[in-house]
Amino acid sequence: MKKEARQAIFNELFFKKIMSQKIAQELLKILVCPLCKGELNYDEKNNQLICFESKLIYPVIDGIPVMLINEAQKFQE
């Protein structure tokens, strides 16, 4: 396998590993709940975004927040 091909595979795997671990801080600063436009709190342990105002939990998959209301889970405090 050529060096360039090995490097490309390494870069892709490294990027996927980093992105799957947590969401970028810059992204967290601009995201809001799509339902109420309220603040989202990042639960790093469970890799999800929580809106306490609308009581919804949005999953983060491979470092990408799924900001669809119908994909969110409801929670009780």
Jmol script that loads the backbone (N, CA, C; Angstrom):
load data "model"
ATOM      1  N   MET A   1       0.850  -1.176   0.000  1.00  0.00           N
ATOM      2  CA  MET A   1       0.000   0.000   0.000  1.00  0.00           C
ATOM      3  C   MET A   1       0.895   1.238   0.000  1.00  0.00           C
ATOM      4  N   LYS A   2       0.536   2.201  -0.805  1.00  0.00           N
ATOM      5  CA  LYS A   2       1.326   3.420  -0.901  1.00  0.00           C
ATOM      6  C   LYS A   2       1.202   4.246   0.376  1.00  0.00           C
ATOM      7  N   LYS A   3       2.244   5.040   0.607  1.00  0.00           N
ATOM      8  CA  LYS A   3       2.290   5.875   1.801  1.00  0.00           C
ATOM      9  C   LYS A   3       1.109   6.843   1.855  1.00  0.00           C
ATOM     10  N   GLU A   4       0.749   7.422   0.719  1.00  0.00           N
ATOM     11  CA  GLU A   4      -0.360   8.373   0.682  1.00  0.00           C
ATOM     12  C   GLU A   4      -1.684   7.706   1.053  1.00  0.00           C
ATOM     13  N   ALA A   5      -1.883   6.483   0.577  1.00  0.00           N
ATOM     14  CA  ALA A   5      -3.114   5.753   0.888  1.00  0.00           C
ATOM     15  C   ALA A   5      -3.184   5.417   2.369  1.00  0.00           C
ATOM     16  N   ARG A   6      -2.058   4.997   2.937  1.00  0.00           N
ATOM     17  CA  ARG A   6      -2.014   4.692   4.372  1.00  0.00           C
ATOM     18  C   ARG A   6      -2.303   5.945   5.195  1.00  0.00           C
ATOM     19  N   GLN A   7      -1.724   7.070   4.775  1.00  0.00           N
ATOM     20  CA  GLN A   7      -1.943   8.324   5.495  1.00  0.00           C
ATOM     21  C   GLN A   7      -3.405   8.757   5.415  1.00  0.00           C
ATOM     22  N   ALA A   8      -4.021   8.588   4.254  1.00  0.00           N
ATOM     23  CA  ALA A   8      -5.426   8.957   4.085  1.00  0.00           C
ATOM     24  C   ALA A   8      -6.320   8.110   4.989  1.00  0.00           C
ATOM     25  N   ILE A   9      -6.047   6.818   5.060  1.00  0.00           N
ATOM     26  CA  ILE A   9      -6.827   5.919   5.922  1.00  0.00           C
ATOM     27  C   ILE A   9      -6.635   6.308   7.383  1.00  0.00           C
ATOM     28  N   PHE A  10      -5.390   6.587   7.770  1.00  0.00           N
ATOM     29  CA  PHE A  10      -5.109   7.003   9.146  1.00  0.00           C
ATOM     30  C   PHE A  10      -5.854   8.289   9.476  1.00  0.00           C
ATOM     31  N   ASN A  11      -5.796   9.276   8.582  1.00  0.00           N
ATOM     32  CA  ASN A  11      -6.472  10.554   8.821  1.00  0.00           C
ATOM     33  C   ASN A  11      -7.970  10.365   9.008  1.00  0.00           C
ATOM     34  N   GLU A  12      -8.583   9.532   8.173  1.00  0.00           N
ATOM     35  CA  GLU A  12     -10.018   9.297   8.268  1.00  0.00           C
ATOM     36  C   GLU A  12     -10.374   8.617   9.586  1.00  0.00           C
ATOM     37  N   LEU A  13      -9.614   7.594   9.971  1.00  0.00           N
ATOM     38  CA  LEU A  13      -9.888   6.897  11.228  1.00  0.00           C
ATOM     39  C   LEU A  13      -9.670   7.809  12.430  1.00  0.00           C
ATOM     40  N   PHE A  14      -8.615   8.608  12.379  1.00  0.00           N
ATOM     41  CA  PHE A  14      -8.324   9.534  13.469  1.00  0.00           C
ATOM     42  C   PHE A  14      -9.443  10.556  13.601  1.00  0.00           C
ATOM     43  N   PHE A  15      -9.904  11.116  12.483  1.00  0.00           N
ATOM     44  CA  PHE A  15     -10.982  12.106  12.494  1.00  0.00           C
ATOM     45  C   PHE A  15     -12.257  11.495  13.069  1.00  0.00           C
ATOM     46  N   LYS A  16     -12.612  10.287  12.643  1.00  0.00           N
ATOM     47  CA  LYS A  16     -13.828   9.632  13.144  1.00  0.00           C
ATOM     48  C   LYS A  16     -13.739   9.395  14.643  1.00  0.00           C
ATOM     49  N   LYS A  17     -12.561   8.992  15.124  1.00  0.00           N
ATOM     50  CA  LYS A  17     -12.400   8.730  16.552  1.00  0.00           C
ATOM     51  C   LYS A  17     -12.556  10.009  17.354  1.00  0.00           C
ATOM     52  N   ILE A  18     -11.924  11.076  16.926  1.00  0.00           N
ATOM     53  CA  ILE A  18     -12.008  12.347  17.636  1.00  0.00           C
ATOM     54  C   ILE A  18     -13.438  12.880  17.609  1.00  0.00           C
ATOM     55  N   MET A  19     -14.075  12.859  16.453  1.00  0.00           N
ATOM     56  CA  MET A  19     -15.412  13.420  16.323  1.00  0.00           C
ATOM     57  C   MET A  19     -16.457  12.596  17.064  1.00  0.00           C
ATOM     58  N   SER A  20     -16.250  11.306  17.196  1.00  0.00           N
ATOM     59  CA  SER A  20     -17.242  10.486  17.884  1.00  0.00           C
ATOM     60  C   SER A  20     -17.169  10.662  19.391  1.00  0.00           C
ATOM     61  N   GLN A  21     -16.061  11.202  19.886  1.00  0.00           N
ATOM     62  CA  GLN A  21     -15.912  11.315  21.325  1.00  0.00           C
ATOM     63  C   GLN A  21     -16.708  12.469  21.913  1.00  0.00           C
ATOM     64  N   LYS A  22     -16.642  13.633  21.294  1.00  0.00           N
ATOM     65  CA  LYS A  22     -17.403  14.748  21.841  1.00  0.00           C
ATOM     66  C   LYS A  22     -17.649  15.802  20.776  1.00  0.00           C
ATOM     67  N   ILE A  23     -18.555  16.663  21.088  1.00  0.00           N
ATOM     68  CA  ILE A  23     -18.969  17.704  20.163  1.00  0.00           C
ATOM     69  C   ILE A  23     -18.035  18.914  20.312  1.00  0.00           C
ATOM     70  N   ALA A  24     -17.801  19.634  19.239  1.00  0.00           N
ATOM     71  CA  ALA A  24     -16.907  20.785  19.253  1.00  0.00           C
ATOM     72  C   ALA A  24     -17.481  21.919  20.095  1.00  0.00           C
ATOM     73  N   GLN A  25     -16.642  22.536  20.898  1.00  0.00           N
ATOM     74  CA  GLN A  25     -17.067  23.630  21.772  1.00  0.00           C
ATOM     75  C   GLN A  25     -17.614  24.814  20.979  1.00  0.00           C
ATOM     76  N   GLU A  26     -17.053  25.080  19.805  1.00  0.00           N
ATOM     77  CA  GLU A  26     -17.535  26.184  18.975  1.00  0.00           C
ATOM     78  C   GLU A  26     -18.980  25.951  18.540  1.00  0.00           C
ATOM     79  N   LEU A  27     -19.302  24.702  18.263  1.00  0.00           N
ATOM     80  CA  LEU A  27     -20.658  24.354  17.855  1.00  0.00           C
ATOM     81  C   LEU A  27     -21.638  24.515  19.014  1.00  0.00           C
ATOM     82  N   LEU A  28     -21.209  24.147  20.204  1.00  0.00           N
ATOM     83  CA  LEU A  28     -22.073  24.266  21.377  1.00  0.00           C
ATOM     84  C   LEU A  28     -22.486  25.712  21.649  1.00  0.00           C
ATOM     85  N   LYS A  29     -21.624  26.649  21.307  1.00  0.00           N
ATOM     86  CA  LYS A  29     -21.907  28.059  21.568  1.00  0.00           C
ATOM     87  C   LYS A  29     -23.053  28.595  20.719  1.00  0.00           C
ATOM     88  N   ILE A  30     -23.294  28.002  19.551  1.00  0.00           N
ATOM     89  CA  ILE A  30     -24.310  28.548  18.647  1.00  0.00           C
ATOM     90  C   ILE A  30     -25.579  27.707  18.563  1.00  0.00           C
ATOM     91  N   LEU A  31     -25.550  26.491  19.082  1.00  0.00           N
ATOM     92  CA  LEU A  31     -26.734  25.628  19.007  1.00  0.00           C
ATOM     93  C   LEU A  31     -27.789  26.045  20.034  1.00  0.00           C
ATOM     94  N   VAL A  32     -29.041  25.976  19.621  1.00  0.00           N
ATOM     95  CA  VAL A  32     -30.173  26.194  20.516  1.00  0.00           C
ATOM     96  C   VAL A  32     -31.209  25.103  20.259  1.00  0.00           C
ATOM     97  N   CYS A  33     -32.103  24.940  21.187  1.00  0.00           N
ATOM     98  CA  CYS A  33     -33.180  23.964  21.031  1.00  0.00           C
ATOM     99  C   CYS A  33     -34.060  24.381  19.852  1.00  0.00           C
ATOM    100  N   PRO A  34     -34.323  23.489  18.908  1.00  0.00           N
ATOM    101  CA  PRO A  34     -35.161  23.852  17.771  1.00  0.00           C
ATOM    102  C   PRO A  34     -36.634  24.087  18.143  1.00  0.00           C
ATOM    103  N   LEU A  35     -37.051  23.593  19.293  1.00  0.00           N
ATOM    104  CA  LEU A  35     -38.444  23.769  19.710  1.00  0.00           C
ATOM    105  C   LEU A  35     -38.669  25.132  20.382  1.00  0.00           C
ATOM    106  N   CYS A  36     -37.857  25.443  21.391  1.00  0.00           N
ATOM    107  CA  CYS A  36     -38.088  26.659  22.174  1.00  0.00           C
ATOM    108  C   CYS A  36     -37.007  27.724  21.984  1.00  0.00           C
ATOM    109  N   LYS A  37     -35.963  27.390  21.243  1.00  0.00           N
ATOM    110  CA  LYS A  37     -34.805  28.279  21.035  1.00  0.00           C
ATOM    111  C   LYS A  37     -34.036  28.535  22.320  1.00  0.00           C
ATOM    112  N   GLY A  38     -34.215  27.655  23.300  1.00  0.00           N
ATOM    113  CA  GLY A  38     -33.527  27.780  24.582  1.00  0.00           C
ATOM    114  C   GLY A  38     -32.120  27.214  24.551  1.00  0.00           C
ATOM    115  N   GLU A  39     -31.406  27.429  25.645  1.00  0.00           N
ATOM    116  CA  GLU A  39     -30.031  26.973  25.798  1.00  0.00           C
ATOM    117  C   GLU A  39     -29.975  25.451  25.879  1.00  0.00           C
ATOM    118  N   LEU A  40     -28.928  24.898  25.275  1.00  0.00           N
ATOM    119  CA  LEU A  40     -28.691  23.463  25.351  1.00  0.00           C
ATOM    120  C   LEU A  40     -27.500  23.201  26.257  1.00  0.00           C
ATOM    121  N   ASN A  41     -27.597  22.160  27.047  1.00  0.00           N
ATOM    122  CA  ASN A  41     -26.509  21.744  27.930  1.00  0.00           C
ATOM    123  C   ASN A  41     -25.963  20.422  27.419  1.00  0.00           C
ATOM    124  N   TYR A  42     -24.641  20.343  27.313  1.00  0.00           N
ATOM    125  CA  TYR A  42     -24.004  19.134  26.771  1.00  0.00           C
ATOM    126  C   TYR A  42     -23.709  18.165  27.897  1.00  0.00           C
ATOM    127  N   ASP A  43     -24.268  16.975  27.801  1.00  0.00           N
ATOM    128  CA  ASP A  43     -23.988  15.881  28.724  1.00  0.00           C
ATOM    129  C   ASP A  43     -22.907  15.034  28.064  1.00  0.00           C
ATOM    130  N   GLU A  44     -21.664  15.323  28.428  1.00  0.00           N
ATOM    131  CA  GLU A  44     -20.527  14.661  27.782  1.00  0.00           C
ATOM    132  C   GLU A  44     -20.500  13.159  28.081  1.00  0.00           C
ATOM    133  N   LYS A  45     -20.891  12.783  29.281  1.00  0.00           N
ATOM    134  CA  LYS A  45     -20.878  11.368  29.674  1.00  0.00           C
ATOM    135  C   LYS A  45     -21.787  10.527  28.772  1.00  0.00           C
ATOM    136  N   ASN A  46     -22.989  11.051  28.485  1.00  0.00           N
ATOM    137  CA  ASN A  46     -23.958  10.324  27.669  1.00  0.00           C
ATOM    138  C   ASN A  46     -24.005  10.805  26.222  1.00  0.00           C
ATOM    139  N   ASN A  47     -23.163  11.783  25.888  1.00  0.00           N
ATOM    140  CA  ASN A  47     -23.050  12.305  24.524  1.00  0.00           C
ATOM    141  C   ASN A  47     -24.417  12.732  23.977  1.00  0.00           C
ATOM    142  N   GLN A  48     -25.010  13.704  24.679  1.00  0.00           N
ATOM    143  CA  GLN A  48     -26.322  14.203  24.281  1.00  0.00           C
ATOM    144  C   GLN A  48     -26.473  15.662  24.691  1.00  0.00           C
ATOM    145  N   LEU A  49     -27.391  16.340  24.048  1.00  0.00           N
ATOM    146  CA  LEU A  49     -27.696  17.735  24.360  1.00  0.00           C
ATOM    147  C   LEU A  49     -29.045  17.785  25.056  1.00  0.00           C
ATOM    148  N   ILE A  50     -29.126  18.539  26.132  1.00  0.00           N
ATOM    149  CA  ILE A  50     -30.337  18.592  26.942  1.00  0.00           C
ATOM    150  C   ILE A  50     -30.884  20.013  26.966  1.00  0.00           C
ATOM    151  N   CYS A  51     -32.185  20.135  26.719  1.00  0.00           N
ATOM    152  CA  CYS A  51     -32.879  21.410  26.873  1.00  0.00           C
ATOM    153  C   CYS A  51     -33.808  21.264  28.077  1.00  0.00           C
ATOM    154  N   PHE A  52     -33.481  21.982  29.151  1.00  0.00           N
ATOM    155  CA  PHE A  52     -34.289  21.898  30.366  1.00  0.00           C
ATOM    156  C   PHE A  52     -35.619  22.638  30.211  1.00  0.00           C
ATOM    157  N   GLU A  53     -35.655  23.623  29.335  1.00  0.00           N
ATOM    158  CA  GLU A  53     -36.885  24.390  29.137  1.00  0.00           C
ATOM    159  C   GLU A  53     -37.967  23.555  28.444  1.00  0.00           C
ATOM    160  N   SER A  54     -37.600  22.874  27.367  1.00  0.00           N
ATOM    161  CA  SER A  54     -38.579  22.052  26.643  1.00  0.00           C
ATOM    162  C   SER A  54     -38.565  20.592  27.098  1.00  0.00           C
ATOM    163  N   LYS A  55     -37.637  20.258  27.992  1.00  0.00           N
ATOM    164  CA  LYS A  55     -37.507  18.898  28.543  1.00  0.00           C
ATOM    165  C   LYS A  55     -37.268  17.857  27.448  1.00  0.00           C
ATOM    166  N   LEU A  56     -36.338  18.192  26.544  1.00  0.00           N
ATOM    167  CA  LEU A  56     -35.973  17.282  25.454  1.00  0.00           C
ATOM    168  C   LEU A  56     -34.486  16.980  25.492  1.00  0.00           C
ATOM    169  N   ILE A  57     -34.151  15.768  25.057  1.00  0.00           N
ATOM    170  CA  ILE A  57     -32.764  15.327  24.955  1.00  0.00           C
ATOM    171  C   ILE A  57     -32.491  14.991  23.498  1.00  0.00           C
ATOM    172  N   TYR A  58     -31.472  15.642  22.937  1.00  0.00           N
ATOM    173  CA  TYR A  58     -31.089  15.416  21.542  1.00  0.00           C
ATOM    174  C   TYR A  58     -29.815  14.580  21.504  1.00  0.00           C
ATOM    175  N   PRO A  59     -29.805  13.482  20.743  1.00  0.00           N
ATOM    176  CA  PRO A  59     -28.607  12.651  20.683  1.00  0.00           C
ATOM    177  C   PRO A  59     -27.502  13.304  19.852  1.00  0.00           C
ATOM    178  N   VAL A  60     -26.263  12.926  20.160  1.00  0.00           N
ATOM    179  CA  VAL A  60     -25.107  13.328  19.361  1.00  0.00           C
ATOM    180  C   VAL A  60     -24.504  12.044  18.813  1.00  0.00           C
ATOM    181  N   ILE A  61     -24.501  11.920  17.490  1.00  0.00           N
ATOM    182  CA  ILE A  61     -24.021  10.701  16.837  1.00  0.00           C
ATOM    183  C   ILE A  61     -22.810  11.045  15.990  1.00  0.00           C
ATOM    184  N   ASP A  62     -21.688  10.380  16.270  1.00  0.00           N
ATOM    185  CA  ASP A  62     -20.430  10.629  15.565  1.00  0.00           C
ATOM    186  C   ASP A  62     -20.049  12.105  15.600  1.00  0.00           C
ATOM    187  N   GLY A  63     -20.289  12.755  16.727  1.00  0.00           N
ATOM    188  CA  GLY A  63     -19.931  14.150  16.888  1.00  0.00           C
ATOM    189  C   GLY A  63     -20.900  15.127  16.257  1.00  0.00           C
ATOM    190  N   ILE A  64     -21.996  14.622  15.707  1.00  0.00           N
ATOM    191  CA  ILE A  64     -22.971  15.472  15.025  1.00  0.00           C
ATOM    192  C   ILE A  64     -24.279  15.455  15.811  1.00  0.00           C
ATOM    193  N   PRO A  65     -24.730  16.617  16.292  1.00  0.00           N
ATOM    194  CA  PRO A  65     -26.000  16.648  17.016  1.00  0.00           C
ATOM    195  C   PRO A  65     -27.178  16.433  16.081  1.00  0.00           C
ATOM    196  N   VAL A  66     -28.087  15.575  16.501  1.00  0.00           N
ATOM    197  CA  VAL A  66     -29.308  15.315  15.739  1.00  0.00           C
ATOM    198  C   VAL A  66     -30.373  16.240  16.305  1.00  0.00           C
ATOM    199  N   MET A  67     -30.579  17.362  15.644  1.00  0.00           N
ATOM    200  CA  MET A  67     -31.434  18.425  16.158  1.00  0.00           C
ATOM    201  C   MET A  67     -32.839  18.370  15.554  1.00  0.00           C
ATOM    202  N   LEU A  68     -33.408  17.189  15.531  1.00  0.00           N
ATOM    203  CA  LEU A  68     -34.765  16.992  15.025  1.00  0.00           C
ATOM    204  C   LEU A  68     -35.686  16.729  16.214  1.00  0.00           C
ATOM    205  N   ILE A  69     -36.739  17.498  16.300  1.00  0.00           N
ATOM    206  CA  ILE A  69     -37.649  17.381  17.438  1.00  0.00           C
ATOM    207  C   ILE A  69     -38.234  15.976  17.535  1.00  0.00           C
ATOM    208  N   ASN A  70     -38.569  15.384  16.398  1.00  0.00           N
ATOM    209  CA  ASN A  70     -39.158  14.038  16.429  1.00  0.00           C
ATOM    210  C   ASN A  70     -38.133  12.949  16.764  1.00  0.00           C
ATOM    211  N   GLU A  71     -36.846  13.268  16.768  1.00  0.00           N
ATOM    212  CA  GLU A  71     -35.803  12.314  17.158  1.00  0.00           C
ATOM    213  C   GLU A  71     -35.391  12.496  18.620  1.00  0.00           C
ATOM    214  N   ALA A  72     -35.853  13.567  19.243  1.00  0.00           N
ATOM    215  CA  ALA A  72     -35.491  13.854  20.637  1.00  0.00           C
ATOM    216  C   ALA A  72     -36.280  12.971  21.589  1.00  0.00           C
ATOM    217  N   GLN A  73     -35.707  12.765  22.759  1.00  0.00           N
ATOM    218  CA  GLN A  73     -36.395  12.019  23.813  1.00  0.00           C
ATOM    219  C   GLN A  73     -36.872  13.003  24.865  1.00  0.00           C
ATOM    220  N   LYS A  74     -38.044  12.739  25.427  1.00  0.00           N
ATOM    221  CA  LYS A  74     -38.566  13.565  26.519  1.00  0.00           C
ATOM    222  C   LYS A  74     -38.003  13.047  27.825  1.00  0.00           C
ATOM    223  N   PHE A  75     -37.825  13.949  28.770  1.00  0.00           N
ATOM    224  CA  PHE A  75     -37.362  13.525  30.097  1.00  0.00           C
ATOM    225  C   PHE A  75     -38.170  14.226  31.180  1.00  0.00           C
ATOM    226  N   GLN A  76     -38.155  13.614  32.337  1.00  0.00           N
ATOM    227  CA  GLN A  76     -38.835  14.177  33.503  1.00  0.00           C
ATOM    228  C   GLN A  76     -37.753  14.574  34.512  1.00  0.00           C
ATOM    229  N   GLU A  77     -37.899  15.735  35.131  1.00  0.00           N
ATOM    230  CA  GLU A  77     -36.920  16.181  36.120  1.00  0.00           C
ATOM    231  C   GLU A  77     -37.173  15.547  37.453  1.00  0.00           C
TER     232      GLU A  77
END
end "model"
wireframe off; spacefill off
backbone 0.3
color backbone group
